[in-house]
Structure formats: C-alpha cells, structure tokens
C-alpha cells in the first residue's frame, strides 16, 4: 500500500509541479534546487527535509515520527 493511501487521514500529501508559475515561486521560497525534494511540516515548522531519492522506509519513518 502506498504511503499516501496508508496515511491520508493523518497527513496531507502535496505535490508541487516546479514547471508552473506557482511551482517556481514555491521553489524559490523554499530554495528548492533539486528534485525530488521532500519536506514534512508540523505546526508550520519543517521537521524533515530530503533532497533526492528517499526510500519508502525512510519516508514512513519520518511520517511516523511526525504524527506520533
């Protein structure tokens, strides 16, 4: 089961297309220079950042730390 399906009730998953005007602005705001870039926020604070490939296990561990 994909992480999005497994945790959709506890966490919002948002994908930003950096090839759009809005995506370009967000990329600038968060200083995203590489894709993929994954951020997890809790209470408006970044609690996880991964630039480049992340395994499903890495992401699930970060999600579990965030929602606990």
MDTraj code that builds the backbone (N, CA, C; nanometers):
import mdtraj as md
import numpy as np

residues = "UNK UNK UNK UNK UNK UNK UNK UNK UNK UNK UNK UNK UNK UNK UNK UNK UNK UNK UNK UNK UNK UNK UNK UNK UNK UNK UNK UNK UNK UNK UNK UNK UNK UNK UNK UNK UNK UNK UNK UNK UNK UNK UNK UNK UNK UNK UNK UNK UNK UNK UNK UNK UNK UNK UNK UNK UNK UNK UNK UNK UNK UNK UNK UNK UNK UNK UNK UNK".split()
xyz = np.array([
    [0.0845, -0.1177, 0.0000],
    [0.0000, 0.0000, 0.0000],
    [0.0893, 0.1244, 0.0000],
    [0.0570, 0.2193, -0.0847],
    [0.1351, 0.3427, -0.0938],
    [0.1187, 0.4250, 0.0342],
    [0.2218, 0.5002, 0.0694],
    [0.2174, 0.5817, 0.1908],
    [0.1022, 0.6815, 0.1879],
    [0.0760, 0.7388, 0.0720],
    [-0.0335, 0.8358, 0.0612],
    [-0.1665, 0.7711, 0.0984],
    [-0.1889, 0.6508, 0.0523],
    [-0.3125, 0.5798, 0.0853],
    [-0.3151, 0.5386, 0.2321],
    [-0.2027, 0.4993, 0.2834],
    [-0.1935, 0.4494, 0.4211],
    [-0.2127, 0.5599, 0.5251],
    [-0.1628, 0.6806, 0.4963],
    [-0.1628, 0.7877, 0.5973],
    [-0.2467, 0.9093, 0.5584],
    [-0.3298, 0.8972, 0.4556],
    [-0.4032, 1.0143, 0.4060],
    [-0.4939, 1.0795, 0.5098],
    [-0.5353, 1.0074, 0.6117],
    [-0.6216, 1.0657, 0.7148],
    [-0.5419, 1.1405, 0.8216],
    [-0.4112, 1.1219, 0.8239],
    [-0.3286, 1.1834, 0.9280],
    [-0.2343, 1.2908, 0.8765],
    [-0.2118, 1.2925, 0.7455],
    [-0.1138, 1.3850, 0.6892],
    [-0.1577, 1.4245, 0.5484],
    [-0.1321, 1.5477, 0.5115],
    [-0.1651, 1.5952, 0.3766],
    [-0.0434, 1.5750, 0.2870],
    [-0.0659, 1.5187, 0.1715],
    [0.0393, 1.4994, 0.0726],
    [0.0166, 1.6003, -0.0389],
    [0.1147, 1.6835, -0.0641],
    [0.1019, 1.7884, -0.1650],
    [0.2178, 1.7750, -0.2629],
    [0.1847, 1.7711, -0.3895],
    [0.2860, 1.7636, -0.4945],
    [0.2871, 1.8977, -0.5656],
    [0.4053, 1.9536, -0.5827],
    [0.4194, 2.0822, -0.6496],
    [0.4920, 2.0607, -0.7818],
    [0.4312, 2.1042, -0.8895],
    [0.4926, 2.0980, -1.0218],
    [0.5789, 2.2227, -1.0390],
    [0.7099, 2.2062, -1.0380],
    [0.8008, 2.3207, -1.0463],
    [0.8094, 2.3789, -1.1874],
    [0.7313, 2.3262, -1.2787],
    [0.7263, 2.3803, -1.4142],
    [0.6091, 2.4753, -1.4345],
    [0.5443, 2.5154, -1.3260],
    [0.4349, 2.6118, -1.3341],
    [0.4782, 2.7394, -1.2624],
    [0.4084, 2.8464, -1.2869],
    [0.4426, 2.9741, -1.2222],
    [0.4351, 2.9628, -1.0701],
    [0.3272, 2.9008, -1.0212],
    [0.3124, 2.8829, -0.8766],
    [0.4233, 2.7936, -0.8209],
    [0.4543, 2.6864, -0.8936],
    [0.5597, 2.5952, -0.8505],
    [0.6962, 2.6612, -0.8466],
    [0.7227, 2.7455, -0.9444],
    [0.8502, 2.8184, -0.9486],
    [0.8623, 2.9106, -0.8280],
    [0.7527, 2.9787, -0.7941],
    [0.7533, 3.0679, -0.6768],
    [0.7780, 2.9897, -0.5482],
    [0.7112, 2.8755, -0.5334],
    [0.7326, 2.7925, -0.4142],
    [0.8754, 2.7400, -0.4085],
    [0.9286, 2.7000, -0.5216],
    [1.0672, 2.6522, -0.5272],
    [1.1639, 2.7620, -0.4828],
    [1.1387, 2.8832, -0.5261],
    [1.2238, 2.9956, -0.4823],
    [1.2094, 3.0201, -0.3330],
    [1.0846, 3.0203, -0.2863],
    [1.0584, 3.0480, -0.1447],
    [1.1286, 2.9467, -0.0539],
    [1.1264, 2.8194, -0.0939],
    [1.1857, 2.7149, -0.0113],
    [1.3261, 2.6742, -0.0568],
    [1.3803, 2.7493, -0.1514],
    [1.5168, 2.7268, -0.2006],
    [1.5364, 2.5827, -0.2490],
    [1.4423, 2.5372, -0.3313],
    [1.4488, 2.4026, -0.3874],
    [1.5316, 2.4085, -0.5149],
    [1.6433, 2.3356, -0.5153],
    [1.7324, 2.3331, -0.6316],
    [1.7392, 2.1959, -0.6949],
    [1.6914, 2.0961, -0.6245],
    [1.6952, 1.9605, -0.6785],
    [1.5599, 1.8940, -0.6657],
    [1.5325, 1.8038, -0.7578],
    [1.4095, 1.7278, -0.7495],
    [1.4426, 1.5790, -0.7516],
    [1.3791, 1.4994, -0.6732],
    [1.2708, 1.5391, -0.5833],
    [1.3238, 1.6031, -0.4554],
    [1.2445, 1.6887, -0.3978],
    [1.2698, 1.7460, -0.2653],
    [1.1454, 1.7197, -0.1824],
    [1.1653, 1.6639, -0.0646],
    [1.0528, 1.6283, 0.0209],
    [1.0676, 1.7022, 0.1533],
    [0.9619, 1.7720, 0.1902],
    [0.9557, 1.8402, 0.3191],
    [0.8364, 1.7860, 0.3957],
    [0.8527, 1.7722, 0.5263],
    [0.7398, 1.7419, 0.6138],
    [0.7337, 1.8547, 0.7152],
    [0.6145, 1.9129, 0.7269],
    [0.5909, 2.0219, 0.8207],
    [0.4969, 1.9758, 0.9308],
    [0.5208, 2.0253, 1.0508],
    [0.4299, 2.0028, 1.1626],
    [0.4192, 2.1346, 1.2370],
    [0.2969, 2.1784, 1.2578],
    [0.2727, 2.3061, 1.3265],
    [0.3502, 2.4197, 1.2597],
    [0.3455, 2.4241, 1.1268],
    [0.4110, 2.5279, 1.0460],
    [0.5628, 2.5291, 1.0579],
    [0.6216, 2.4201, 1.1047],
    [0.7666, 2.4078, 1.1185],
    [0.8144, 2.2888, 1.0371],
    [0.9207, 2.3056, 0.9627],
    [0.9765, 2.1940, 0.8874],
    [1.0445, 2.0974, 0.9846],
    [1.0034, 1.9715, 0.9797],
    [1.0602, 1.8714, 1.0692],
    [1.1374, 1.7631, 0.9938],
    [1.1288, 1.7656, 0.8611],
    [1.2005, 1.6673, 0.7799],
    [1.2294, 1.7284, 0.6444],
    [1.3506, 1.7048, 0.5956],
    [1.3888, 1.7512, 0.4625],
    [1.4729, 1.6432, 0.3961],
    [1.4378, 1.6120, 0.2738],
    [1.5160, 1.5139, 0.1970],
    [1.5245, 1.5642, 0.0539],
    [1.6456, 1.5851, 0.0073],
    [1.6685, 1.6260, -0.1309],
    [1.7248, 1.5046, -0.2035],
    [1.6587, 1.4664, -0.3099],
    [1.6982, 1.3468, -0.3829],
    [1.6128, 1.2284, -0.3434],
    [1.6533, 1.1131, -0.3907],
    [1.5763, 0.9905, -0.3697],
    [1.5658, 0.9557, -0.2223],
    [1.4472, 0.9144, -0.1810],
    [1.4255, 0.8622, -0.0463],
    [1.3509, 0.7302, -0.0589],
    [1.3900, 0.6344, 0.0197],
    [1.3193, 0.5067, 0.0166],
    [1.1846, 0.5209, 0.0865],
    [1.0960, 0.4290, 0.0565],
    [0.9654, 0.4287, 0.1233],
    [0.9832, 0.4134, 0.2741],
    [1.0793, 0.3316, 0.3149],
    [1.1052, 0.3103, 0.4575],
    [1.1498, 0.4401, 0.5249],
    [1.2372, 0.5168, 0.4595],
    [1.2814, 0.6456, 0.5147],
    [1.1641, 0.7407, 0.5333],
    [1.0806, 0.7486, 0.4300],
    [0.9666, 0.8391, 0.4362],
    [0.8658, 0.7959, 0.5424],
    [0.8420, 0.6664, 0.5512],
    [0.7471, 0.6187, 0.6519],
    [0.7987, 0.6463, 0.7925],
    [0.9271, 0.6280, 0.8142],
    [0.9860, 0.6585, 0.9449],
    [0.9667, 0.8059, 0.9795],
    [0.9896, 0.8943, 0.8832],
    [0.9721, 1.0380, 0.9059],
    [0.8252, 1.0715, 0.9334],
    [0.7353, 1.0089, 0.8596],
    [0.5919, 1.0319, 0.8811],
    [0.5517, 0.9866, 1.0210],
    [0.5957, 0.8690, 1.0604],
    [0.5595, 0.8169, 1.1930],
    [0.6117, 0.9057, 1.3044],
    [0.7329, 0.9575, 1.2897],
    [0.7878, 1.0495, 1.3901],
    [0.7054, 1.1774, 1.3976],
    [0.6509, 1.2186, 1.2842],
    [0.5759, 1.3431, 1.2783],
    [0.4363, 1.3292, 1.3381],
    [0.3707, 1.2163, 1.3123],
    [0.2319, 1.2028, 1.3575],
    [0.2199, 1.1472, 1.4983],
    [0.3282, 1.0989, 1.5563],
    [0.3223, 1.0467, 1.6938],
    [0.3217, 1.1569, 1.7951],
])
top = md.Topology()
chain = top.add_chain()
for i, resn in enumerate(residues, 1):
    res = top.add_residue(resn, chain, resSeq=i)
    for name in ("N", "CA", "C"):
        top.add_atom(name, md.element.get_by_symbol(name[0]), res)
traj = md.Trajectory(xyz[None], top)
